[in-house]
Amino acid sequence: MTGDAASPRLLGRITGGLYLTIMVAAMFGEGFVRDKLVVSGDAAATAQNIVGSEALYRWSVVADITTTLCDVAVAALLYILLRPVNRTGAVLAAFLRLAYSAAMALNAAFLIGPLLLLSNPPDLSGPDAPLIQFMVTYSLRLHTAGFQAALVLFGAHLIVIGVLIAQSRLLPQAIGVALAIAGSCYIANSLVTFAAPGFARLLFPWLLLPGFLAEGALTLWLLIASVNASAWMRLKA
Protein backbone atom coordinates (compact mmCIF):
# COMPACT_ATOMS: atom_id res chain seq x y z
CA MET A 1 0.00 0.00 0.00
CA THR A 2 1.38 3.42 -0.94
CA GLY A 3 1.82 6.29 1.50
CA ASP A 4 -1.02 8.21 -0.19
CA ALA A 5 -3.39 5.24 0.15
CA ALA A 6 -2.38 4.72 3.77
CA SER A 7 -3.16 8.32 4.70
CA PRO A 8 -6.99 8.15 4.56
CA ARG A 9 -6.94 4.81 6.36
CA LEU A 10 -4.78 6.28 9.12
CA LEU A 11 -7.05 9.32 9.39
CA GLY A 12 -10.05 7.00 9.54
CA ARG A 13 -8.57 5.01 12.41
CA ILE A 14 -7.65 8.18 14.30
CA THR A 15 -11.25 9.36 13.84
CA GLY A 16 -12.48 6.02 15.16
CA GLY A 17 -10.19 6.30 18.18
CA LEU A 18 -11.47 9.80 18.92
CA TYR A 19 -15.08 8.61 18.54
CA LEU A 20 -14.39 5.80 20.99
CA THR A 21 -12.90 8.31 23.45
CA ILE A 22 -16.03 10.47 23.11
CA MET A 23 -18.34 7.55 23.79
CA VAL A 24 -16.37 6.28 26.80
CA ALA A 25 -15.94 9.77 28.31
CA ALA A 26 -19.61 10.62 27.79
CA MET A 27 -20.78 7.37 29.38
CA PHE A 28 -18.44 7.94 32.32
CA GLY A 29 -19.51 11.54 32.92
CA GLU A 30 -23.23 11.11 32.47
CA GLY A 31 -23.96 7.45 33.12
CA PHE A 32 -21.36 6.45 35.69
CA VAL A 33 -21.08 9.68 37.70
CA ARG A 34 -23.99 12.12 37.37
CA ASP A 35 -26.71 9.49 37.11
CA LYS A 36 -25.54 8.18 40.49
CA LEU A 37 -24.96 11.53 42.20
CA VAL A 38 -28.03 13.41 40.99
CA VAL A 39 -31.21 12.37 42.83
CA SER A 40 -34.31 13.43 40.92
CA GLY A 41 -36.59 15.58 43.05
CA ASP A 42 -34.19 15.71 45.99
CA ALA A 43 -31.95 18.79 45.88
CA ALA A 44 -30.54 18.15 49.36
CA ALA A 45 -29.41 14.61 48.53
CA THR A 46 -27.92 15.77 45.21
CA ALA A 47 -25.87 18.49 46.92
CA GLN A 48 -24.69 16.10 49.63
CA ASN A 49 -23.69 13.51 47.02
CA ILE A 50 -21.63 16.03 45.06
CA VAL A 51 -19.89 17.26 48.21
CA GLY A 52 -19.22 13.67 49.29
CA SER A 53 -17.86 12.67 45.86
CA GLU A 54 -16.32 15.95 44.77
CA ALA A 55 -13.25 14.40 43.12
CA LEU A 56 -15.40 12.01 41.09
CA TYR A 57 -17.70 14.84 40.05
CA ARG A 58 -14.71 16.93 38.97
CA TRP A 59 -13.51 14.06 36.80
CA SER A 60 -16.94 13.92 35.18
CA VAL A 61 -16.53 17.59 34.21
CA VAL A 62 -13.08 16.80 32.79
CA ALA A 63 -14.67 13.96 30.80
CA ASP A 64 -17.24 16.33 29.31
CA ILE A 65 -14.58 18.85 28.32
CA THR A 66 -12.55 16.01 26.77
CA THR A 67 -15.49 15.01 24.59
CA THR A 68 -15.74 18.59 23.32
CA LEU A 69 -12.04 18.67 22.40
CA CYS A 70 -12.40 15.34 20.61
CA ASP A 71 -15.51 16.59 18.78
CA VAL A 72 -13.51 19.50 17.35
CA ALA A 73 -10.84 17.09 16.11
CA VAL A 74 -13.47 14.74 14.64
CA ALA A 75 -15.06 17.67 12.80
CA ALA A 76 -11.73 18.44 11.12
CA LEU A 77 -10.92 14.81 10.29
CA LEU A 78 -14.38 14.06 8.86
CA TYR A 79 -14.06 17.17 6.71
CA ILE A 80 -10.78 15.86 5.26
CA LEU A 81 -12.22 12.38 4.69
CA LEU A 82 -15.54 13.51 3.19
CA ARG A 83 -14.32 16.53 1.19
CA PRO A 84 -13.66 14.42 -1.94
CA VAL A 85 -17.30 13.23 -1.85
CA ASN A 86 -18.87 16.69 -1.75
CA ARG A 87 -16.92 19.73 -0.59
CA THR A 88 -20.02 21.79 0.24
CA GLY A 89 -21.55 18.96 2.25
CA ALA A 90 -18.28 18.35 4.09
CA VAL A 91 -18.00 22.04 5.02
CA LEU A 92 -21.61 22.08 6.24
CA ALA A 93 -21.05 18.95 8.35
CA ALA A 94 -17.89 20.42 9.87
CA PHE A 95 -19.59 23.73 10.73
CA LEU A 96 -22.53 21.93 12.33
CA ARG A 97 -20.25 19.82 14.53
CA LEU A 98 -18.11 22.83 15.44
CA ALA A 99 -21.26 24.77 16.36
CA TYR A 100 -22.34 21.81 18.51
CA SER A 101 -18.89 21.74 20.14
CA ALA A 102 -19.05 25.47 20.89
CA ALA A 103 -22.49 25.07 22.45
CA MET A 104 -21.27 22.18 24.60
CA ALA A 105 -18.18 24.12 25.69
CA LEU A 106 -20.42 26.93 26.93
CA ASN A 107 -22.80 24.39 28.45
CA ALA A 108 -19.96 22.98 30.56
CA ALA A 109 -20.26 26.11 32.73
CA PHE A 110 -23.48 24.67 34.15
CA LEU A 111 -21.55 21.61 35.32
CA ILE A 112 -18.93 23.79 36.96
CA GLY A 113 -21.65 25.84 38.70
CA PRO A 114 -22.36 23.24 41.42
CA LEU A 115 -18.65 23.07 42.23
CA LEU A 116 -18.53 26.84 42.77
CA LEU A 117 -21.71 26.78 44.85
CA LEU A 118 -20.53 23.90 47.01
CA SER A 119 -16.90 24.93 47.43
CA ASN A 120 -15.19 25.73 50.76
CA PRO A 121 -17.57 23.71 51.65
CA PRO A 122 -20.85 25.51 52.44
CA ASP A 123 -22.95 24.81 55.50
CA LEU A 124 -25.66 22.57 54.06
CA SER A 125 -27.48 22.60 57.37
CA GLY A 126 -27.60 26.39 57.68
CA PRO A 127 -30.36 28.83 56.68
CA ASP A 128 -28.92 29.30 53.18
CA ALA A 129 -28.83 25.56 52.49
CA PRO A 130 -32.20 25.33 50.61
CA LEU A 131 -31.19 28.15 48.25
CA ILE A 132 -27.76 26.63 47.57
CA GLN A 133 -29.29 23.21 46.95
CA PHE A 134 -31.88 24.68 44.60
CA MET A 135 -29.20 26.54 42.61
CA VAL A 136 -27.11 23.36 42.34
CA THR A 137 -29.97 21.33 40.87
CA TYR A 138 -31.10 24.25 38.69
CA SER A 139 -27.60 24.53 37.22
CA LEU A 140 -27.66 20.82 36.40
CA ARG A 141 -31.13 21.18 34.82
CA LEU A 142 -29.83 24.04 32.67
CA HIS A 143 -26.99 21.77 31.53
CA THR A 144 -29.51 19.11 30.50
CA ALA A 145 -31.60 21.66 28.61
CA GLY A 146 -28.51 23.07 26.92
CA PHE A 147 -27.47 19.59 25.84
CA GLN A 148 -30.90 18.93 24.35
CA ALA A 149 -30.68 22.17 22.36
CA ALA A 150 -27.13 21.41 21.15
CA LEU A 151 -28.23 17.93 20.13
CA VAL A 152 -30.27 19.49 17.31
CA LEU A 153 -27.01 20.72 15.76
CA PHE A 154 -25.38 17.33 16.29
CA GLY A 155 -28.36 15.55 14.75
CA ALA A 156 -28.17 17.78 11.66
CA HIS A 157 -24.44 16.98 11.45
CA LEU A 158 -25.16 13.24 11.51
CA ILE A 159 -27.75 13.60 8.74
CA VAL A 160 -25.24 15.38 6.50
CA ILE A 161 -22.38 12.94 7.04
CA GLY A 162 -24.83 10.04 6.76
CA VAL A 163 -25.92 11.24 3.32
CA LEU A 164 -22.30 11.79 2.24
CA ILE A 165 -21.26 8.32 3.40
CA ALA A 166 -24.29 6.70 1.74
CA GLN A 167 -23.42 8.44 -1.55
CA SER A 168 -19.80 7.31 -1.46
CA ARG A 169 -18.00 4.00 -1.26
CA LEU A 170 -15.74 5.08 1.57
CA LEU A 171 -17.78 3.19 4.17
CA PRO A 172 -20.71 0.75 3.97
CA GLN A 173 -23.85 2.47 2.71
CA ALA A 174 -25.81 0.97 5.62
CA ILE A 175 -23.72 2.98 8.11
CA GLY A 176 -24.52 6.18 6.24
CA VAL A 177 -28.24 5.42 6.24
CA ALA A 178 -28.11 4.51 9.95
CA LEU A 179 -26.35 7.79 10.79
CA ALA A 180 -28.93 9.83 8.88
CA ILE A 181 -31.74 8.04 10.75
CA ALA A 182 -29.93 8.56 14.06
CA GLY A 183 -29.54 12.27 13.35
CA SER A 184 -33.26 12.59 12.63
CA CYS A 185 -34.03 10.79 15.91
CA TYR A 186 -31.75 13.13 17.88
CA ILE A 187 -33.50 16.18 16.42
CA ALA A 188 -36.94 14.67 17.05
CA ASN A 189 -36.01 13.79 20.63
CA SER A 190 -34.89 17.35 21.41
CA LEU A 191 -37.86 19.03 19.77
CA VAL A 192 -40.38 16.70 21.42
CA THR A 193 -38.65 17.20 24.78
CA PHE A 194 -39.19 20.95 24.56
CA ALA A 195 -42.66 20.84 22.98
CA ALA A 196 -44.23 17.88 24.80
CA PRO A 197 -42.05 16.67 27.71
CA GLY A 198 -44.66 14.19 28.89
CA PHE A 199 -44.73 12.47 25.51
CA ALA A 200 -40.92 12.63 25.30
CA ARG A 201 -40.66 10.58 28.49
CA LEU A 202 -42.65 7.82 26.78
CA LEU A 203 -40.22 7.80 23.85
CA PHE A 204 -37.08 7.79 26.02
CA PRO A 205 -34.68 6.03 25.52
CA TRP A 206 -35.94 4.54 22.25
CA LEU A 207 -35.36 7.69 20.19
CA LEU A 208 -31.74 7.73 21.33
CA LEU A 209 -31.07 4.05 20.63
CA PRO A 210 -30.51 4.49 16.84
CA GLY A 211 -27.79 7.03 17.63
CA PHE A 212 -25.95 4.66 19.95
CA LEU A 213 -26.12 1.85 17.40
CA ALA A 214 -25.18 3.96 14.37
CA GLU A 215 -22.31 5.78 16.05
CA GLY A 216 -21.11 2.53 17.60
CA ALA A 217 -21.08 0.88 14.17
CA LEU A 218 -19.21 3.84 12.68
CA THR A 219 -16.63 3.72 15.46
CA LEU A 220 -16.00 -0.01 15.13
CA TRP A 221 -15.78 0.14 11.33
CA LEU A 222 -13.30 3.02 11.41
CA LEU A 223 -11.14 1.27 14.01
CA ILE A 224 -11.16 -2.14 12.31
CA ALA A 225 -11.50 -1.53 8.57
CA SER A 226 -11.18 2.26 8.30
CA VAL A 227 -12.17 3.96 5.04
CA ASN A 228 -11.86 2.53 1.54
CA ALA A 229 -8.55 4.13 0.55
CA SER A 230 -8.88 3.25 -3.15
CA ALA A 231 -12.33 4.85 -3.36
CA TRP A 232 -11.05 7.94 -1.51
CA MET A 233 -8.14 8.32 -3.94
CA ARG A 234 -10.48 7.99 -6.95
CA LEU A 235 -12.82 10.63 -5.55
CA LYS A 236 -9.92 12.93 -4.78
CA ALA A 237 -8.42 12.62 -8.26
KEKE-3310 file (N, C-alpha, C; in steps of 0.2 Angstrom, whole numbers, plus 5000, padded with zeros to 4 digits):
npx = (5004:5003:5010:5001:4989:4988:4986:4972:4967:4974:4969:4956:4956:4961:4951:4941:4946:4946:4932:4928:4934:4926:4913:4916:4920:4909:4899:4905:4905:4891:4883:4890:4894:4886:4873:4872:4875:4866:4850:4834:4822:4826:4835:4843:4849:4856:4865:4872:4878:4886:4896:4901:4907:4916:4929:4926:4915:4922:4930:4921:4917:4929:4929:4918:4923:4933:4927:4922:4933:4938:4927:4929:4941:4937:4927:4936:4944:4934:4929:4941:4941:4928:4928:4932:4920:4909:4912:4905:4895:4904:4909:4898:4894:4905:4905:4892:4896:4906:4899:4890:4900:4905:4893:4892:4904:4901:4891:4896:4899:4888:4890:4901:4896:4889:4900:4906:4896:4896:4908:4921:4919:4901:4889:4878:4868:4863:4854:4855:4855:4844:4843:4855:4856:4845:4850:4860:4854:4847:4856:4861:4850:4849:4860:4856:4846:4853:4861:4851:4847:4858:4860:4852:4859:4870:4862:4859:4871:4875:4865:4870:4883:4879:4872:4882:4891:4883:4882:4894:4908:4916:4913:4903:4887:4876:4879:4880:4866:4861:4866:4861:4847:4849:4853:4841:4833:4839:4836:4822:4820:4825:4817:4804:4805:4806:4794:4783:4785:4780:4776:4788:4795:4789:4794:4808:4821:4821:4821:4834:4841:4844:4855:4865:4868:4871:4882:4890:4893:4899:4911:4917:4919:4928:4939:4942:4941:4943:4943:4938:4952:4956:4944:4943:4955:4951:4940:4946:4954)
npy = (4994:5011:5027:5037:5030:5025:5036:5041:5029:5029:5041:5038:5028:5036:5045:5035:5031:5043:5045:5034:5037:5048:5042:5034:5043:5051:5042:5039:5052:5055:5044:5035:5044:5056:5051:5044:5052:5063:5065:5063:5076:5078:5089:5092:5079:5078:5088:5085:5072:5077:5085:5075:5066:5074:5074:5064:5069:5081:5074:5070:5082:5085:5074:5078:5090:5084:5077:5087:5093:5082:5081:5093:5089:5078:5084:5091:5080:5072:5081:5082:5068:5067:5077:5074:5068:5077:5094:5105:5099:5093:5104:5110:5100:5100:5113:5112:5102:5109:5120:5113:5109:5121:5125:5115:5117:5130:5126:5118:5126:5125:5114:5116:5125:5119:5115:5128:5133:5124:5124:5126:5120:5124:5127:5115:5113:5125:5141:5146:5134:5128:5137:5136:5122:5122:5130:5122:5111:5117:5122:5111:5106:5116:5113:5100:5105:5113:5104:5096:5106:5108:5096:5096:5102:5093:5082:5086:5087:5073:5069:5075:5070:5056:5056:5059:5048:5038:5041:5038:5027:5025:5020:5007:5008:5006:5011:5024:5027:5023:5033:5044:5042:5041:5054:5061:5056:5061:5075:5075:5070:5080:5091:5086:5085:5098:5103:5094:5087:5077:5067:5065:5058:5046:5041:5040:5028:5026:5034:5038:5027:5023:5031:5028:5015:5017:5026:5018:5008:5015:5019:5006:5001:5011:5009:4996:4992:5004:5018:5016:5016:5016:5020:5033:5039:5039:5047:5059:5062)
npz = (5000:4996:5002:5000:4999:5012:5020:5021:5027:5039:5045:5046:5056:5066:5068:5072:5084:5091:5092:5099:5111:5114:5116:5127:5137:5138:5143:5155:5162:5161:5163:5173:5183:5185:5184:5196:5206:5205:5212:5207:5210:5223:5230:5241:5244:5232:5232:5244:5239:5229:5236:5244:5235:5228:5220:5211:5204:5199:5190:5181:5175:5168:5159:5151:5145:5138:5129:5121:5116:5108:5099:5091:5085:5078:5069:5060:5055:5049:5039:5031:5026:5020:5011:4997:4993:4993:4993:4998:5006:5015:5021:5027:5036:5045:5050:5057:5067:5073:5078:5087:5096:5101:5108:5117:5124:5130:5138:5147:5158:5166:5173:5180:5189:5201:5208:5211:5219:5229:5235:5247:5261:5259:5272:5273:5282:5286:5286:5273:5266:5258:5247:5241:5238:5229:5218:5214:5209:5199:5191:5185:5179:5169:5162:5156:5148:5140:5133:5126:5117:5110:5104:5093:5083:5082:5078:5065:5059:5059:5050:5038:5036:5036:5024:5015:5017:5013:4999:4995:4992:5003:5015:5022:5014:5022:5035:5033:5030:5042:5051:5046:5050:5063:5066:5063:5073:5085:5083:5083:5096:5104:5100:5103:5117:5121:5117:5120:5134:5142:5133:5127:5138:5136:5125:5127:5131:5118:5106:5106:5105:5091:5088:5097:5092:5078:5079:5086:5077:5067:5073:5077:5064:5058:5066:5064:5050:5044:5031:5014:5005:4992:4985:4990:4985:4972:4971:4975:4965)
capx = (5000:5007:5009:4995:4983:4988:4984:4965:4965:4976:4965:4950:4957:4962:4944:4938:4949:4943:4925:4928:4935:4920:4908:4918:4920:4902:4896:4908:4902:4884:4880:4893:4895:4880:4866:4872:4875:4860:4844:4828:4817:4829:4840:4847:4853:4860:4871:4877:4882:4892:4901:4904:4911:4918:4934:4923:4911:4926:4932:4915:4917:4935:4927:4914:4927:4937:4923:4921:4940:4938:4922:4932:4946:4933:4925:4941:4945:4928:4930:4946:4939:4922:4928:4932:4914:4906:4915:4900:4892:4909:4910:4892:4895:4911:4902:4887:4899:4909:4894:4888:4906:4905:4888:4894:4909:4898:4886:4900:4899:4883:4892:4905:4892:4888:4907:4907:4891:4897:4915:4924:4912:4896:4885:4872:4863:4862:4848:4855:4856:4839:4844:4861:4854:4841:4854:4864:4850:4844:4862:4862:4844:4851:4865:4852:4842:4857:4863:4845:4847:4864:4859:4849:4865:4873:4858:4859:4878:4874:4861:4874:4888:4876:4870:4888:4894:4879:4883:4901:4910:4921:4911:4896:4881:4871:4881:4877:4859:4859:4868:4855:4841:4850:4852:4834:4830:4841:4833:4815:4820:4826:4811:4798:4807:4804:4787:4779:4790:4777:4776:4795:4797:4787:4799:4815:4827:4820:4823:4841:4845:4847:4861:4870:4869:4874:4888:4894:4895:4904:4917:4920:4921:4934:4944:4944:4942:4944:4939:4941:4957:4956:4938:4945:4959:4948:4936:4950:4958)
capy = (5000:5017:5031:5041:5026:5024:5042:5041:5024:5031:5047:5035:5025:5041:5047:5030:5032:5049:5043:5029:5042:5052:5038:5031:5049:5053:5037:5040:5058:5056:5037:5032:5048:5061:5047:5041:5058:5067:5062:5067:5078:5079:5094:5091:5073:5079:5092:5081:5068:5080:5086:5068:5063:5080:5072:5060:5074:5085:5070:5070:5088:5084:5070:5082:5094:5080:5075:5093:5093:5077:5083:5098:5085:5074:5088:5092:5074:5070:5086:5079:5062:5068:5083:5072:5066:5083:5099:5109:5095:5092:5110:5110:5095:5102:5119:5110:5099:5114:5124:5109:5109:5127:5125:5111:5121:5135:5122:5115:5131:5123:5108:5119:5129:5116:5115:5134:5134:5119:5125:5129:5119:5128:5124:5113:5113:5132:5144:5147:5128:5127:5141:5133:5116:5123:5133:5117:5107:5121:5123:5104:5106:5120:5109:5096:5108:5115:5098:5095:5111:5107:5090:5097:5104:5087:5078:5089:5085:5066:5068:5077:5065:5050:5056:5059:5042:5034:5042:5037:5020:5025:5016:5004:5012:5005:5015:5031:5027:5023:5039:5049:5040:5043:5061:5063:5054:5066:5081:5073:5069:5087:5095:5084:5086:5105:5104:5089:5083:5071:5062:5063:5053:5039:5039:5039:5030:5023:5038:5039:5020:5022:5035:5023:5009:5020:5029:5013:5004:5019:5019:5000:5001:5015:5006:4989:4992:5011:5020:5013:5021:5016:5024:5040:5042:5040:5053:5065:5063)
capz = (5000:4995:5008:4999:5001:5019:5023:5023:5032:5046:5047:5048:5062:5071:5069:5076:5091:5095:5093:5105:5117:5116:5119:5134:5142:5139:5147:5162:5165:5162:5166:5178:5188:5187:5186:5202:5211:5205:5214:5205:5215:5230:5229:5247:5243:5226:5235:5248:5235:5225:5241:5246:5229:5224:5216:5205:5200:5195:5184:5176:5171:5164:5154:5147:5142:5134:5123:5117:5112:5103:5094:5087:5081:5073:5064:5056:5051:5044:5034:5026:5023:5016:5006:4990:4991:4991:4997:5001:5011:5020:5025:5031:5042:5049:5054:5062:5073:5077:5082:5093:5101:5104:5112:5123:5128:5135:5142:5153:5164:5171:5177:5185:5193:5207:5211:5214:5224:5235:5237:5254:5258:5262:5278:5270:5287:5288:5283:5266:5262:5253:5241:5238:5235:5223:5213:5212:5204:5193:5186:5182:5174:5163:5158:5153:5143:5135:5129:5122:5112:5106:5101:5087:5079:5081:5074:5058:5057:5058:5044:5032:5035:5034:5017:5011:5017:5009:4992:4993:4994:5008:5021:5020:5014:5028:5041:5031:5031:5050:5054:5044:5054:5070:5067:5063:5080:5089:5082:5085:5103:5107:5099:5107:5124:5123:5115:5124:5139:5144:5128:5127:5142:5134:5119:5130:5128:5111:5101:5107:5103:5084:5088:5100:5087:5072:5080:5088:5071:5063:5077:5076:5057:5057:5070:5062:5043:5042:5025:5008:5003:4984:4983:4992:4980:4965:4972:4976:4959)
cpx = (5004:5006:5003:4989:4982:4985:4977:4963:4968:4971:4958:4950:4958:4955:4940:4940:4946:4935:4924:4929:4929:4915:4910:4918:4913:4898:4899:4905:4895:4881:4883:4893:4888:4874:4866:4872:4869:4854:4838:4824:4820:4835:4845:4852:4858:4866:4875:4881:4887:4897:4904:4908:4913:4924:4931:4919:4916:4929:4927:4915:4923:4933:4922:4918:4931:4933:4922:4928:4940:4933:4925:4937:4942:4930:4930:4943:4940:4928:4935:4944:4933:4923:4928:4925:4909:4908:4910:4897:4897:4910:4904:4892:4900:4908:4897:4890:4903:4905:4891:4894:4906:4899:4889:4899:4906:4894:4890:4900:4893:4885:4897:4902:4891:4895:4908:4903:4893:4905:4916:4923:4907:4893:4878:4866:4860:4856:4849:4855:4851:4840:4850:4859:4849:4845:4858:4860:4848:4850:4863:4856:4846:4856:4861:4849:4847:4860:4857:4845:4852:4864:4855:4854:4869:4869:4859:4866:4878:4870:4866:4879:4885:4874:4877:4891:4890:4880:4890:4902:4916:4920:4905:4891:4876:4873:4879:4870:4857:4861:4863:4849:4843:4850:4845:4831:4832:4837:4825:4815:4820:4819:4805:4799:4805:4797:4782:4783:4787:4777:4784:4798:4794:4791:4806:4815:4826:4823:4831:4845:4848:4854:4867:4872:4873:4881:4893:4897:4900:4911:4920:4923:4927:4940:4947:4946:4945:4940:4942:4946:4957:4950:4940:4950:4956:4943:4940:4954:4954)
cpy = (5006:5022:5035:5037:5025:5030:5042:5035:5026:5037:5044:5032:5030:5044:5042:5030:5037:5048:5038:5033:5046:5048:5036:5037:5051:5048:5037:5046:5058:5049:5035:5037:5052:5057:5045:5046:5062:5063:5066:5069:5079:5083:5093:5085:5074:5083:5088:5075:5071:5082:5080:5065:5069:5078:5068:5065:5079:5081:5070:5076:5088:5080:5073:5086:5090:5078:5081:5094:5088:5078:5088:5094:5081:5078:5090:5086:5072:5075:5084:5073:5063:5073:5080:5070:5072:5089:5103:5105:5094:5098:5111:5106:5097:5108:5117:5106:5104:5119:5120:5109:5115:5128:5121:5114:5126:5131:5119:5119:5129:5117:5111:5123:5126:5116:5122:5135:5130:5120:5127:5125:5123:5124:5122:5112:5120:5135:5145:5140:5127:5130:5138:5127:5117:5126:5127:5113:5111:5122:5116:5103:5110:5117:5104:5099:5111:5110:5096:5099:5110:5101:5091:5099:5097:5082:5080:5087:5078:5065:5069:5072:5058:5050:5056:5052:5037:5035:5040:5029:5020:5021:5012:5009:5012:5009:5022:5032:5027:5029:5044:5048:5042:5050:5064:5061:5059:5072:5080:5073:5076:5091:5093:5085:5093:5106:5100:5085:5077:5065:5060:5058:5046:5036:5037:5032:5028:5027:5039:5032:5020:5026:5031:5018:5012:5022:5023:5009:5008:5019:5012:4999:5005:5012:5000:4990:4999:5013:5016:5017:5021:5021:5032:5043:5043:5046:5059:5067:5068)
cpz = (5000:5001:5007:5001:5008:5023:5025:5028:5039:5049:5049:5054:5068:5073:5073:5083:5095:5096:5099:5112:5119:5119:5126:5139:5143:5144:5154:5165:5166:5166:5172:5184:5190:5188:5193:5208:5211:5207:5212:5210:5222:5229:5235:5246:5237:5228:5239:5244:5232:5230:5243:5241:5225:5219:5210:5201:5196:5189:5179:5172:5166:5158:5149:5142:5137:5128:5118:5112:5106:5097:5089:5082:5076:5068:5059:5052:5047:5038:5028:5023:5019:5011:4999:4988:4989:4996:5001:5007:5017:5025:5030:5037:5047:5053:5059:5068:5077:5081:5088:5098:5105:5110:5118:5127:5133:5140:5148:5159:5169:5175:5182:5190:5200:5211:5214:5220:5231:5237:5244:5260:5262:5268:5275:5276:5289:5285:5276:5262:5257:5247:5237:5234:5228:5217:5210:5207:5198:5188:5182:5177:5168:5159:5153:5147:5138:5130:5124:5116:5107:5102:5094:5081:5077:5077:5066:5055:5055:5051:5038:5031:5033:5026:5013:5011:5013:5001:4990:4994:4999:5014:5018:5020:5020:5034:5039:5032:5039:5053:5052:5049:5061:5071:5067:5070:5085:5089:5085:5093:5107:5106:5103:5115:5126:5122:5119:5129:5141:5139:5126:5131:5140:5128:5122:5133:5120:5106:5101:5105:5096:5084:5091:5095:5081:5073:5083:5082:5067:5067:5076:5069:5055:5060:5067:5054:5040:5035:5019:5004:4995:4982:4985:4987:4974:4966:4973:4969:4954)
residu = (MET:THR:GLY:ASP:ALA:ALA:SER:PRO:ARG:LEU:LEU:GLY:ARG:ILE:THR:GLY:GLY:LEU:TYR:LEU:THR:ILE:MET:VAL:ALA:ALA:MET:PHE:GLY:GLU:GLY:PHE:VAL:ARG:ASP:LYS:LEU:VAL:VAL:SER:GLY:ASP:ALA:ALA:ALA:THR:ALA:GLN:ASN:ILE:VAL:GLY:SER:GLU:ALA:LEU:TYR:ARG:TRP:SER:VAL:VAL:ALA:ASP:ILE:THR:THR:THR:LEU:CYS:ASP:VAL:ALA:VAL:ALA:ALA:LEU:LEU:TYR:ILE:LEU:LEU:ARG:PRO:VAL:ASN:ARG:THR:GLY:ALA:VAL:LEU:ALA:ALA:PHE:LEU:ARG:LEU:ALA:TYR:SER:ALA:ALA:MET:ALA:LEU:ASN:ALA:ALA:PHE:LEU:ILE:GLY:PRO:LEU:LEU:LEU:LEU:SER:ASN:PRO:PRO:ASP:LEU:SER:GLY:PRO:ASP:ALA:PRO:LEU:ILE:GLN:PHE:MET:VAL:THR:TYR:SER:LEU:ARG:LEU:HIS:THR:ALA:GLY:PHE:GLN:ALA:ALA:LEU:VAL:LEU:PHE:GLY:ALA:HIS:LEU:ILE:VAL:ILE:GLY:VAL:LEU:ILE:ALA:GLN:SER:ARG:LEU:LEU:PRO:GLN:ALA:ILE:GLY:VAL:ALA:LEU:ALA:ILE:ALA:GLY:SER:CYS:TYR:ILE:ALA:ASN:SER:LEU:VAL:THR:PHE:ALA:ALA:PRO:GLY:PHE:ALA:ARG:LEU:LEU:PHE:PRO:TRP:LEU:LEU:LEU:PRO:GLY:PHE:LEU:ALA:GLU:GLY:ALA:LEU:THR:LEU:TRP:LEU:LEU:ILE:ALA:SER:VAL:ASN:ALA:SER:ALA:TRP:MET:ARG:LEU:LYS:ALA)
# end
